[in-house]
Amino acid sequence: MLFNQQRTPFDLRFRLGPFPVTVNPLFWLGMALLGQSAFQAGFEIGLLWIACGFISILWHELGHAVTMRHYGSPARIELFAFGGLAIPAYQQPSAVRRLLIAAAGPLAGFLLLGLVWGSDQLIAWADQNPYLGVLYTFLFLINLIWSLFNLLPIWPLDGSHILREGLVLGRERQPDLRTQQVSLGVAGFLGVVGLIVNFGPPDLRRQIFTEWPSWFRWVIPGVMMTIFLFLFAYQSYEMMKQLRRPRIYDEDRLPWERR
């Protein structure tokens, strides 16, 4: 999500039905970094983590791409470091359609999570082999956490696009600026939480979080995610400055405003 999709000779390219797919080599590195604990449990467990991440993120982007195609736009999928994109041939003119396209990725993730859980309830396949048990755990957790994380109203996550189109439908005069303001606030808040939890004194952590609900620990970011959150916050801050600046030339417009 933070890296440009540069073509390299080492890209993996294939088609998934009507959708061209490109996987940048940094995708594999990003998944390996996110799965350091899996590699500590064994090299084969780490490889299983990468495979589950690949399947889950590709499935997520496929949800976007299928919805884009449903509304008449060809689409391609690109996976790169720490994320991916489904890229349409052209943008939809309808805010409702754009909202549904943004929501389709997380919904696809929840669908895959339901299929994994439901199939195990029917035939208990995860108990047949230790590796199948690890496969079940990884697919369940990745699709749950990735889908919930993408629903946060932080640019450029799906939740921020859903928020933006909701503001358009609500006739907000400055939907882009409001979206970036919310993104800056949410990313900054969670980043500060991650900073305190990961680097703050133990006494301060206990004092702040003792009275907070137990479910809150699931949204407390780790070190790497804390870094990402501050990068997201900075990105939103820079976009807010651009949105407040008067525009004369088309080249000065933000990417999502260009035709």
Rosetta blueprint (number, residue, H / E / L):
1 M L
2 L L
3 F L
4 N L
5 Q L
6 Q L
7 R L
8 T L
9 P L
10 F L
11 D L
12 L E
13 R E
14 F E
15 R E
16 L E
17 G L
18 P L
19 F E
20 P E
21 V E
22 T E
23 V E
24 N L
25 P H
26 L H
27 F H
28 W H
29 L H
30 G H
31 M H
32 A H
33 L H
34 L H
35 G L
36 Q H
37 S H
38 A H
39 F H
40 Q H
41 A L
42 G L
43 F H
44 E H
45 I H
46 G H
47 L H
48 L H
49 W H
50 I H
51 A H
52 C H
53 G H
54 F H
55 I H
56 S H
57 I H
58 L H
59 W H
60 H H
61 E H
62 L H
63 G H
64 H H
65 A H
66 V H
67 T H
68 M H
69 R H
70 H H
71 Y L
72 G L
73 S L
74 P L
75 A E
76 R E
77 I E
78 E E
79 L E
80 F E
81 A L
82 F L
83 G E
84 G E
85 L E
86 A E
87 I E
88 P E
89 A L
90 Y L
91 Q L
92 Q L
93 P L
94 S L
95 A H
96 V H
97 R H
98 R H
99 L H
100 L H
101 I H
102 A H
103 A H
104 A H
105 G H
106 P H
107 L H
108 A H
109 G H
110 F H
111 L H
112 L H
113 L H
114 G H
115 L H
116 V H
117 W H
118 G H
119 S H
120 D H
121 Q H
122 L H
123 I H
124 A L
125 W H
126 A H
127 D H
128 Q L
129 N L
130 P H
131 Y H
132 L H
133 G H
134 V H
135 L H
136 Y H
137 T H
138 F H
139 L H
140 F H
141 L H
142 I H
143 N H
144 L H
145 I H
146 W H
147 S H
148 L H
149 F H
150 N H
151 L L
152 L L
153 P L
154 I L
155 W L
156 P L
157 L L
158 D H
159 G H
160 S H
161 H H
162 I H
163 L H
164 R H
165 E H
166 G H
167 L H
168 V H
169 L H
170 G L
171 R L
172 E L
173 R L
174 Q L
175 P H
176 D H
177 L H
178 R H
179 T H
180 Q H
181 Q H
182 V H
183 S H
184 L H
185 G H
186 V H
187 A H
188 G H
189 F H
190 L H
191 G H
192 V H
193 V H
194 G H
195 L H
196 I H
197 V H
198 N H
199 F H
200 G L
201 P L
202 P H
203 D H
204 L H
205 R H
206 R H
207 Q H
208 I H
209 F H
210 T L
211 E L
212 W L
213 P L
214 S H
215 W H
216 F H
217 R H
218 W H
219 V H
220 I L
221 P L
222 G L
223 V H
224 M H
225 M H
226 T H
227 I H
228 F H
229 L H
230 F H
231 L H
232 F H
233 A H
234 Y H
235 Q H
236 S H
237 Y H
238 E H
239 M H
240 M H
241 K H
242 Q H
243 L H
244 R H
245 R L
246 P L
247 R L
248 I L
249 Y L
250 D H
251 E H
252 D H
253 R L
254 L L
255 P H
256 W H
257 E H
258 R L
259 R L
